[in-house]
Amino acid sequence: MSTQFDESAIAVRYLLGQLSEQEEKTFEDSFFADDEVFEDLKISEAEVIDAYVANELTDRQRKHLEQRLAASLRLQQRVAFARTFAQSRAAGKPVQHRQSHDELTPEPWWRRVFAVPLVGNLTPVGAFAALLIVIALGAVVLQSIRLRSESRRLEAERAELARDRDELASLAATERDRASSELRAAQQRYERAEELVKSLQQDGRPTPRKQPSTFASLMLLPGSARSPGESNDLVIPQGATEVRLSLVLLRADYRSYQVIISGPANKQIQRTGLKASSRKTITLSLPATSLPPGQYTVKVNGVAAHAKLELVNDYTFRIVPK
């Protein structure tokens, strides 16, 4: 049995291990995305497998193809079919030569697959070969359908994850801008109060005893870090009396929430209940004096039906000494 195939075809080079790592990755991406590339690969598989069964591959090509066969039950089934088909043709009548034009043109794979005698002329070997043809083709079709369905499902999941990531990044940027704006406004109020104190001192008037309070703020995303390159460390500035924590939620479909804050040595600092908000954030206010330096954890539970608690998200942050 003599089989000719175009060794320059990229699908053949892929099957015989003649592509670089980057070329293999590019071809595999196009294999799942392009139906035409998928069909070319099936045709090339038939050509290469026929050459393998006919012992027409080089040692290096045979070794690489056998590595692929060891990892693919589908390719093993196609090789078994090709061997049985070759044996049935060898046991039957010799195939007559075609016209010179046909001899110069490689015979399409589908003609070789369906080149089986009519049912009335089948020998036992031919009948067994025909049965194997039906089984092998059915397996190939089912495998193709499964691969395409899996590819579409993975693509849909990838797109959904990308949308969730973009939405979370946009929400985080909005919350950071809001917290930064509030911090700047509080700093400006503090500076104006200091200027007023200095003005009163210059006028000889008594200095107010109580300074306006300021606050420190921190926005937290689920997990151990807010975003790449940032940390969850918080330095409470001098004079700050309040710490505001903004917790970004991945889910906001509960009517109310329970928030538990634990500090160093796993000591519970605060346990509070909050009603649901239209935004995917929860804002907490804590006295600065209740947060000594150390590591802290925040656990947010959603209150489901019958007052059942379900974990929504957890967070970590650290108070750093000044």
N, C-alpha and C positions, 0 to 999 in steps of 0.2 A: 504494500500500500504506500503510495507516494503522495505527500501533501505539500503544497507550496503556500507560503504566506509572506506578506510584506513585512520584513523585519524592521523597516523604518517607521511603521505605524506606531503611534504613541501607545495605543492600547496593548499591542503585542510587546513593546518594550517594557511596559508596566508589569505585565504578567511574567516576563522573563527576568525581571530585576535589573533592567538596564537604565533606569531613570535615577536621577539624583534624589536626595531626600526632599528637596523643595519641589522638584517636578512631580514626585509621587503625591505630595500633599495637594498641589494644584489640581492634578488629575482626579484625585479622590473627591475634592470639593465639587468639581464639575460633574463627576459621575452621579452624585446625589441631586444636583440641581438641573441637569440638562438631560432630557429623555434621549436626545440623539447620541450623546456620549454613552449613555447606558446601553443603547442598542448596539453601538460599535463595539463595546466591551464584550457583549454576549457573542457577537460574530467572531471577534478575535479569540475568545475563549475556545470556541469550537475549532478554529484553525490550529491553535497551539496544542490543544488536547489531542487532535488527530495526529499532529507531528510527534507528540510525546508517545502515543501508542505505537506509531510506526518507527520509533527509535531514530528519528531524524533530528533530534535536538543535540546541541553540544553538551559536554559534561557539566559545564557551568550553568547552562540554561535548564538542564534536567534537574540539577540539584536545587536551584531556586524555585522551580515549579513544584517540586516535591515538598519543599518547605511550606508553600501555599496550600498544597493538598492536605498536609497534615493538620492544618488549622481550619479547613473548610469541608464540611460534610457534603455541601452542595457540589463542589468541584470533584470530590471523590465519586459521587454518584454519576457525574457526567463522564468521568474517565471509565468507570465500569460499563456505562452504556456504550461508549466509543469502542471499547475492547470487544464487547459482545457483538456489536454491529459489524466490526471488522472481521470477526471470526465467521459470522453468518454470510458475509459477502464472499469470504474465501472458500466456504463450503459449497456455495451455489455456482451458477454459471458465470464464466468470465464476462466482465463488462466490456461491451463493444466500444471501440474508439469512435469518437465523434469526428466532425469535420475539423479541418486544420484550424479554423477560427476558434472552435471550442477548446482545442488542445492548448492554444496559446493563452486562453482566458481561464483563470482559476475558477473552478466550479463553486457556486454559492453554497454556503453551509446548509441552507434549508433544503436544497435539492438532495444533498447527501443524506440528510436526516430522513426525508420522506421517500428515498429511493428504495422502497420495499415492494416486493412482488404483490400482485393482486391476491385477495384472500383465497381464491380458489386454487392458487398455485403454491401456497405456503407449505413449506416443509416444517417438521416439528421445531427445528432450529430457527427457521424464519418466523414461526408463530411466537416463539419465546422472545425473539428480537423485537417483534412488533409490540408485544406486551411491555417490554422494557422501554421502548420508545414512548409509549403512552404515559407510563409511570414517570419517566425522566422529564418529559415535557411538562407534565402536571406539576412536578416538584419545582421545576425552574420557574413556571408561571407563579406558583404560590409564593416562592421565595422572593420574586421580583415585586409582587404586590405587597408582601410584608415589609420589605426594605423601603419601598416608597412611602407606605403608610407611616413607618417609624420615622423616616426622614421628615415628613410633614409635621408629625407630632413634635419632634425635637425642635423644629424651626418655630412652631407656634409657642412652645415653652420659652425658647430663647427670646422671642419678641416680647412675650409677657414679662419676663424678668427684666428686660431692658426698659420697658415702660415703668415698671415699679421702681427701678433704680433711678430713672430720670425724675420721677415724681418725688421720691424721697430726697434726692439732691436739691430739687427746687424748693421743697418745703424746708429743708435744713438751711438753705441760703436765706429764705424769707425770715425764718426765726432768728438767725444770726443777725440779720440787718435790724430787726425789731429790737432785739436785746441790746445791740450796740447803740441804737438810737436812744433807748431809755437810759442807758448808762451815761451817754453824753449829756442828756438833758439833766440827769441827777447831778453830774459833775458841774454843769453850768449853774444849777441852783446853789450848790455848795460854794462855788466861787463867788457868786453874788452875795451870799450870806457873809462870807469872809470880808468882802469889800464893805458891806454895811457895818460890820463890827469895827473895822478899822476907822470908818467914817465917824461912828459914834464915839470911839476912843479919842479921836482928834477933837471932837466937839466937847469933850468933857462929860459926856453922858455915861450913865452906868452901862456896862457890857451885859447883854442878855446872858443869863446863866446857861440856857439850854441851846446847844447847837442843833441846826436842822439835821435830821437823820439822812444818811445815804445808804445805798444797798449795793451789794455785789451780785452779779447774775452769771448763770452758767446754763448753756443748752446741752442736753444729753440725748444721744441717739442710742438705740438698743445695742447692747454689746459692750466691749471694753474701751472703744475709742470712738470719737465723734466722726472723724474723717481722716484720710491719709495726711500725715504731716502734723496733726494736731493731737493734743493730749487733753485729759479731763482733769487737769490740775487747776485749782482755784486758790488765789491769794486774796484774802479778805483785806481790803485797804483800811488804813487808819481812819477811825471815826465811823466806819460802816456799822450799822446796827441790824441790818437785815440781809439775808441771802435768798435770792430768788432762783429756783430751779425750773427750767422749761424742759419737760419730757416729751419727746416726739414718739408718737404711737404708730405702730404698723397697722393696728386695727383700732377702729373707733366705733364699733357697733354694739357697745354695751350702754345700758341706761345710766349706770353709775360704776364707780371704780373704788377700790381700796388701795391705798398707797402706804407701804411700810418702808421706813428709812432706818438702817442699822449703821452704827459707827464702829470705831475701833473696838477690838475684842468682841465683835458681833453684838454689841450692846444696842438695843432698840432705842432709837432717838424719838421717832414719831410714828404714829399710826393714825391715818385720817381717811375719811370717806369723801368722795367728790362726785358731783353729778356730771353727766356726759356733756361735752362741748361739741359745737359744730365743726371746730377745727381738730385736727389730729394732734393736739398738744394738751398737756396738763401742766399748769403752773402752780408751784408751791412756794410759800414764803416761810422762812425759818428765822428765828433770832440768831444773830451772828454768835452770840455767847454760847449757844447750844452746840456749836460745831468746832470742837478743838481740832488741831492738826491730826491727820490720820486718814486711813482708807475708809470709804463709805460705800454702801450698796443701797440701791433703791429697787423695790419689787412692786410692780403694778398688777393687781388682780382685777379682772372684770367680774361684776356681780351678775350672774346669770339667773335663770328662772329658779324659784324656790330658794333664793339667797345662796345659791351655790357659787363658790369662788373658782375662777379659772385664770391661770397665769396668762397675762398678756405680753409683758416685756419686763426685762430687768436691766439695770444700769449700774455703772460704777463711776466713782469720782474720788478725788483726793483733795483734802484741804492742806495747803502748803504753808508752813510758817512764814511770816514776813521777815 
